[in-house]
Amino acid sequence: MLTLSEQECIDRIKRLECFHAEVAGGSFIIKIDEYSPIICAAIHNGHQLREELNKTFLLSKQERFYEEDPYTDELISSFPIKLIGNDSRFEYDLNRAKTLSTYFKTAWNKQVWQKPLSPKQRAISHQKHQAFYNVLEAVISVVEQQFSNAIVFDIHSYNYQRIERDTPTFNIGAGQIDIERWGQVVNHFEKQLNKISLPNIDVRAATDEVFHGRGYLITHVNSHFDNTLVLPTEVKKVFMDEASGDVYPLVLEELKTNFKEAISETAAYFVRRYGKKKRTQKADILSSTISPEVLSLDKQLFSLCKNIETLNFINPVNLSAERNKFLKRNSYVQPSFTYKQLDINPYKFREQLYKLPVDSINDASISQLYRHVIDNLANKIDLLTSIGTDDFVYNSLKYYGEPDQKDMANAKFLLHLTSEPDFQDEIKLNANEAVDYFKAQASEWGLKCKVEKSSKIVAKAMVNNEKAQLLINKEASFSEKEAHAFAFHELGIHMLTTLNAKKHPLKVFSLGLPGNTYTQEGLALYSEYCSGSLTIKRLQTIALRVIAVQYMLAHRDFVKTYHALLNEFSLDKLTAFTLTTRVYRGGGFTKDYLYLKGFVDVFNLAKQGSIDNLLVGKTGLLDFDITNELVERQMITKPTPLFNLDFAPSGNNILDFVVDSLK
């Protein structure tokens, strides 16, 4: 952060420079990441007092803090132009006219100073007050010149416990707003604020219910500018204990993210209605530059976690030998799987993970994204360190979850259907032929990846994300239609998202967002539907995985689950073994129910609009909104699908009926 004089700051603004600085001896901060029609101010955020004033100040820090607006700087941290007061409103109040900004002796019926401030002391404070408004004027001038109009969000917080009636969470003060001209923007902002949801808090927004926006900031702007709307907004101190000053971190984090959404949506509406760009979206309001803090955190996170690929550790290394033993011994001897050793110290890993500087990220949504990823990785390391132990199944439940009633109902529905008949004379591709087929398809799609056989995987095919490698089970065979489906599934989605993730400056999309397994597998199955390769039989295979997970959780016995699947669903021994192994590897692996769940959710999402941005990397539906935002802000490259993912009926009436019937 720079330290600038008032004039140095104004000169930079006139040159349209982006900068971050303390101004006027540190009395306020200005941060400009990008010139935009939206300006945010938190003028009562500060807590500073000049040393000479501290000596005569009578209130305790807690009393002072009570009347200030702490954490309002965090509520506007996501936006490209911010002005934040560092000095306490008790030294001078930026929301009062300059001559009234210094309290002579008392404030809020409390004596503030031992004796009235001297003219010299008041003059120093007034000079700081003037400096702030000179800089604010410079910012608004260049913004109006560049964008025709500007909108200023003047953010405050208020104590509510002393008010003996229900008060709104958000109060817009419209007393000095030209409602005939700007009223629809005020209404839009109130509507957006009413959409906010906070944990265990009833949220309500209102206009002029508690405060009427009579402060000086809007007065000053109204008297100097004709094309700038100021929205004075008071936020109820539900994010902290107003008496002690203790913050409620979970509420504040949720408030920051939701408040960002409300402000950016309102600003975009304002620009569409009054500005030059009639197609402005909320992402256009925000900065397109990835901050150094985000890049630094992302680099540290990737360096720490890049080698943690679940399936590298969870697939048994002695799978082939144990399968042969099991099938030769009449299938009544429990397999004894062994696993690759984990070369990670879990305690040190978690310690390093939670030391990562997420708090340094100003953008609320991006910060939340990384918090989600870090929490998810902590759960993942618990899963990996418990492979082969009794704790594994519990960690799997924590990481992946388990089938719910809807999942089971969908699975049972599919398994009651009559599938397409098998054609005994259908051409089958062996593993070598499949490798050649997938290599040719990868080349046709322009995917630079390896395709190799493997004896160490349970599935027929699997993408190794770390090596950008498609592994084909050396004992697998594929029908032509099945190979076509696998090409779309493994190459068209899993390999594409692996390669796309490597293109971005943010490597978090290579590590995987929370819920990426459920999302990516659902997307991969949806690609089979789009390609015309999805069959009832394939859906039944996926449904069997849901049943297998449920049986594993109920039986906790490999042999019992194997025989239940073998007998109840008339499976051949190899298929039953493979299915059972999938859910018992590691000690009880619940991941497989997510294929069907993910498919249903992605299918329904595709009906609502484009899902192309799920292809940017190992994305998750939980953070799809922020993924879309990052693409729209051009922080990450918009992906190009290898084939059309827009929803359209498959043309197979029976299949379409079945898929539409899934809940």
N, C-alpha and C positions, 0 to 999 in steps of 0.2 A: 504494500500500500504506500502511495506517495504522501508527502506532506506538502501542501500547496497553500500559497496565499490566495485570498479572494480573487485578485486580479489574474494570477496565473491560472486559476481554475476557469475563470470566465474566458480567458484567451483560448484555452484548450477546447472549450465548448464551441466557441465561434469557429474553430477550425474543424469541428465535427470529429474530434479525437475521442477515442474510448479510453477510459482510465478509471482508477479506483484511488481515492485520496481522502485524507483528513484535511479539512480546510479551516482557516481562521483559528490557528492554534489548537486544532483538534476539537473545536466546538461542534462540528457536524461532519458527517461522512457523505460523500457522493460517489456513486458507482454507476458508470455507464458502460455496459457491455455492448450495446448496439443502440443506434438512434431509432426510436419507435414512438408512436403516438401516445403511448401509455407511460405515465410518470407516477411513481408511488412515493409517499412520504410517511415517515413515522417520527413526527417532530417531538413527541413527548417520551421517546424511548429512553433518553439519557438519564444518567445518575450522577454526572460529574458536578463538582463545585470548585471554583477557584480556591486556592489555598488560603488567601486572605479572607475569603468569605466564610470558610469553614470555622474560623476562630469565633465568629459572632453568630453562627447558625445555631438555633435552639432545638430543632427537631432531631429526633434520632434517625438513623439510617432507615429503620423499619417504617417510621412515620412518613419519611420522605418517599420511600419506595411505594407506599400505599397509594399516594396520589399521583405517582408517575405511571407510565404505560409500558411496563417491562414486556419484553418478548414481541412487541409489535414489529420490531425490525425483522424477526423471523417470519412473520406473516407475509411480508412483502419480499422475502429473500429470492424468490424465483424470477423476479421481473428485471428487465434490462436497464431501466433507469430508476435509481433509488436515491432518496435523500433521507438521512437518518440523523436525528438530533442526538448528540452525545452529552450535552449539558442538561442538568436538571431544570425542570420548569420552574423551580424555586429561585434559580439565579435569574432567569428571564424566561418568559413564557412566549414561545413562538406563535401561539394561537391567540395572542392579544396584541393590540397595536403597540408600537415601539414605546411610546411614552407610558403606557400602562403595563408593559411587560415585566417590569421589576416591581415586586411587592414592597411597598413602603415599609411596612412593619409586620403586618399580619396577612394570613391567607387561610381560607376555610375555617375562620373563627379561631385560629391558633396564632400565637405570636411566633414569628419566624426568626426575627433578628433581635439581638440584645438591644440594639439601637438602630434607628433608621439608617439606611445606606447613604453614604456620602454622594454628592454629585459626581465625583470622580469614579467611584465604584459603579454607579448607575451608568455612566457614560461608556465604560468598558463593556458592560453587558449589552447596552444598546448598540454598540458597534458590532458585536457578534450577531445580534438580531438582524441588523441591517445587512450584514454580509450574507446571511442565509437567504434573505429575500432577493438580494442582488443576483446571487447564483441561480435561484429558482427562476427569476425573470429571464436570465440568459438561456436556461434550458428550454423554457416554454417558448421563447422567441424563435429558437432554431427549429423546434419541433413544429410549431405552427407554420413556419416558413416552408418546411420540408413536406409536411403532411396536411396542411390547410387547417386541421383541427387537432386539439390535444385533449386528453382526459386525465385528470389527476385524482388518484385515490388517496385521500387524506385519512390515514388509519389511526384510530385511538382505541383504548380499552377503558372499561368503566367498572367501578365497584357497585355491586348490586345488592349486597346483603343489608345495606342500610335503607334500601327502598322497600317499603311495606306493601308491595304488590308484585304480581308477576310481571316480569320485564322481558323484552325480546333478547335473543342471543346476539342479534345484529340489529343495530339501529342506524338507519340512513337519515341524516339531517338535511332536509330540503328547504329550510327557511330562507336561504339566499340563492336558491336555484331557480332559474327561469323555467318554470314547469311547462309553460306553453311550448317552449322551444325544446327543452331537454327531458320532458316528463316521461317519454317512452323509455329512455335509457334508465332513468331511476326505477321505473317499474320492472324493467328487465333485470336490473341488478338485484332488486328485492326478490324476484322470482328465482334467480340463480342461488341466492343465499338460502332461500327456503328449501333448496334441494340438498343442502349439506346435512350429513349424518355424522354424529359424534357418539362415542361409546357412552352409553348409560345417561345420555342427556337429551331432553326434548328440545329440539332446535326450532326456533321461530325467528323470522325476520320481519321488521316493520319500518315504516317511515314516520319520523316526527313523533314517536310515541314517548320517548324519554328525553331525547336531545333533538334540537331543531337546526343544528348546523350553523350556529351564530358565531363561530370562531373567526379569527382574523385571517387565517390562511385563505379561505374562500373569499373573504372580503377583499383582501389584497389582490388576488388573481382577478376577481371580477372587475376591479377598478383599473386594471392594467391591460386586460386581454378580452377580446370579444368572442374568440372562437375556442375557448377552453372551458370545459366543464369540470368542476370540482365536485367530488362526491365525498363529503365528510361522513365517515363511518365509524361507529362505536361498536366494539366487540366486548360483550359481557365477559368478565374474567372467570369463565368456567374452566379455563385451562390452567388455573393456579388457585392456590389458597390465598385469597386476597388479603387476609389478616397477617399470615406469616410470610407470604411471598414465595412459598414453595411451589414449584411448577409440577404439573401432572404431565409427564413426558408423553404418554400414549395419546392423551387428548390433544396435546399441542401438535404432535406429529400428524395426527389425522386432520386437525384443523388447518394446518399449513397446506396440506395437499388439496383439501376441499376448497379452501379459500383461494388458492391459485386457480382452480378450475372456475370458480365463480367470477373472479376478476378478469381472467383472460377471455372467458365467454362474453362478458359484458363489454370489454374493450373491443373485441372483434365485432360485436353488434354495433357499437358506436362508430367504428371505422366504416363498416358497410353502409351505415345510414348517412353519415356526414362526411366521410373521408373520400379519398381518391380511388381506393381499391374496393370495388363493390362485391368482390368475392372473398374478402378476408375471412380467414378461419382463425381459431384461437392460437394455433401453432405459429401463425404469422406475427402474432403479437410478441412472441417470446424470442429470445436470442437463438441464433443458429450456430453459435460458437460453443464448442465444448470447453469448459473451463479447465485450467491447469489442475485444479483440485480433483476434478472428476478423472482426468487422464492419469494422474498420479495414483489415485486410489485403485483405479481399474488395473493399472500395471502391477501394483503390489498384490492385488487379489489374484490375478492370473498367475503370477509367479509362484504364489503359495499353493494354488489349487489345480494347476494345469494337468497334473498326472493322476488325478483321482477319477478314474473311469470305472464305474461300478461293475460292469460286466467283465472287465479285465480280471477282477478279483473273485467274482462270484461264480463263474463257470468252473466246475470241477476239473482239475488237471488230469485226473484218472478216470474220466467219464467213459472212455471206450472200454477199458478193462472192467469197470464195474458193471457196465451194461451187459457185456458178454457173460459175466459171472451170474448176474441176476436172471437173465433169460435162460441160461443153461441149468439153473438150480430150481426149476419149477416156480420161480418168482416168489419164494417165501423167505428169502434171506435179505434183510435190510442192506442196501448198498452202503458202503463206507467211503464217502467222498472225501477227497483232500483238495486243498485250495492253495493258490499262490499266496506267499507271505506278503503282508502289507508292510512296506518300508516307510511308515509314517509314525511319528510319535504323536498320538492323539491329544495328549495334554498340551504339548507345545503347540500343536496345530490350532487347537481351539483358542489358546491364549493369543497367538498371533492373529487369528481371525477376528477376534473381538477387540483387538487393539487398532484395527484399521480405521483411519480417520474419516468415518462416514459423516461426522458432524461438520467437517470442513466443506461439504457440498451445500451450496446455497439453494439450488433448485429442489423444491420439496418433493416432486414426483421422482426425480432421479435419485435423490437420497433414499426415498422409500423403496425404490427398486433394488438398490444395493443392500439395504437392510433385509429385504426379503431373501435375496440371494445368500447373504451371510448366514442368516438363520437356517436356511435350507441346507447349506453346506455343513453346518454344525450337526444337523440331524443325519446328514449323509455319512459323516465320519463316524458317528455312533453306529450306524448300520454296518459299515465296512469293518470296524474293529471288533464287531461281535460275530463275524462270519464263522460258522461251525460251532457256535455255542447256543445254549438255550435262550439267550437274550436276543438272538438275531430276529426271531419272528416278531418280538415286541417292537424292536426298532424298525422292522419292515412295516409294521402297522402304523407306526408314528410317521414314517417317511412317505409311504404310498397309500395308507388307508386300507380299507377292506370293502368288499361288495355290500351295497345296501339293498333294501327291498326292491328298489327300481331296477338295479343291475341284475338281481336274481330273476326278476319277472321277465326282463328282456331276454336273458339267457334261456330260460325255460320255454319262452314263446318260440324262439328260433329253433330249439331242439325238438319241438313238437311238429315242425314242418317237414314235409317230404322234400328231400334235396334232389338235385339233378342226378340222373343215373351215371355211374362210372362207365366209361367205354374202355373195355379191356384191351382193345387193339390201338388205343391212343398212343401216339408217339411220345416217348419219355426221353428227356435229356439227362444223361448222367452228370456227375460233378464236373468232369472235364469239359463236356459240351456246354454245360451251364456257364462255366467260366468264360468260354469263348463268346457265348451269347451276350452275357452281361458286359463284357469288354466292348463288343460291337455297339451295344446300346449306349454305353457311357461315351464312346467316341462320337456317336451320332448326336448326342446331346451336348457335346463339348465339355464333358466333365473330366478333369484331370485327376484321375484316381487309380489306385491299384485294385485288381480283382484276383484273389488267390483262394486256393483250397485251404481248409483247416480241419484238424481233428479235435480241436479244443472248444468247439461251440456246441450248444445244445440245439439251437434253432437251425433251420435249413440255411439261413443266410443272415448275416449281421454286419452292420457298418461299424468299423473301429474309427471313432471320431478323431482320436489323437493322430492316427496315421493316415487318415483319409483313405481307408482301405475297406473294400467289400470282401468279406470272408464267406466262402461257400463251404458248407459242411461236406466233407469228402465222401460221405456215405449217402448224401441226398440225391434224389432224382426229382425232376420237374416235368409236368406236362407242359405243352406249348402255352396253353392259356395261363397256367400257374406261373411259368417263367415270365410271361408278359406282365402279370400282376406284380410279381416280385420286383421286376425292373422299375415299375412306377413307384412301388412302396419303398424299396431300399435305395435305389439310385435317384429317382425323381423327387423324393422327399428327404430321406435321411442323409444321403450323400450331398445333395444340393444344399441343405441347411448347414452341413458341416463346412462345405467350401465357402458358402456365403458368409458365414460367421468369421472366417479368416480374413475377409476383405475389410472389415470395419476397424476403425481406430479403437472402438470399445470391445475388449476381448471377453467381456462378461457374456456375450452371446455365444461364445465357444464353450464356456463353462456350463451354461444352462441356467435358465430362470426357473423358479419354483413351478412345479407342475409340468415341466417340459416333457417328461415321459408320457404322461397322459395326453398332452397336446400333440406331441410329435407322432405318437402311434395312432391317435385319432385322425390326424391329418394324413398320415400314410395310408390308412384304410380308406379314407375319403378319396385319395388319389386313385385307388383301385376302382372305386365307384365311377369317378370321372372318366377313367380310361376304358370303361366297359368290361373290365376284368373281374369285377366283384361278383361272386356267386352266392347262392344260398348255402352251398356246402362250405365255402370259405367263412361265411358268417357263423355257421354252426361250429366250425373249428375254434373261432374266437369265443363263442358262447361256452364251449367246453372248458376253456381256460378259466372263465368265471366260476364255473361249477367246481373245477379242480382246486381253485383257491379256497372256496368255501369248504370243500371236503378236507383240505389240508388243515384249516383252522379247527374243524370239528374233530377230525380223527387224530391228528398229530402222529400219524403212523404211515410211513411210506407204503408198506405192503398192503395195508387196508385200503388206502386211497387208490392204489394201482388196481386192485381187484374190483373195487367198486366201479371205477371208470371202465375197466375191461368188460365187466358183465352187464352193467346197466346201459351202456351205450354201444355195445357190440363192436368194440375197437379191436384192432389187431394188437398183438403184444408189443411190438416196437412203438406204435403210436401211443399206447397207454403208458409205456415206460417213459417216453419222451415228455409226454404231458405231465406225468407225475414228477419227473425230475425237474421240470421247469419251476414247479411250485415248492419243491422241497430243497432245492439247492440253497446252500448257505445256512440252512436250518429252518426254512419256512419263508418263502419269497412271495409276497402278495402282489407284486407288480402286474401280473398277467390279466387281472380283471380290468385294468385301465384301458386296454385296447378297445373293448366294446363301449365302455363309458365315454372314452375320448372320441370315438367315431360318432356316437349319437350327438355329442355336444358340438363337435366341429361341423357336422352335417347341418344341424339347426342354425349354427352361426352363419354358415355359408348362405343360407336362405335369406339372411338379413342384409347381406352386403359382402363386399370384397374381403377375403381372408388372405390375400397375397402377402401381406406384411408378416404373417406367421413364418414366412420363408427366410427371414433375415438371419436366422440362426436357431439356436436351441431355445425357442421362445415358449412361453406359457400363457394360457388364457387369463390367468390371474393378472398379469401385467400387460395384457394386449393393448389397453388404452395408452399406456406410456410408450409402448413399442411403436404404436401408430404415431404418437406425438413426436418421437425421436426421428422417425422417417420424414414426417411432414416438416420438421424443423431442419431437415437435411444434415442432422448429426450422424446418421447412418444411412447407407445407400439403400434406396428402394429396390427390393428384389424383383427379378424377372422370372416368372414361373416358366418351367419347361413345357407346360401344357396348361390349358385353360382350367382354372379352379372355380370359375363362376358357377353357381348352382344351376343345374338344368336336369330335368328327368333323364334317367338312363335310357329310356326307350324300351326297357324290359318291364312290362306292366306288373308282373308278379313281384319282381325285385323291388320296384318302386313302392308297391303296396306294403311289402314287408318292412322296408326301411322306414316308411312314413308311420308305421304302426309302433315303432320302438319309442319308448317313453323318455 
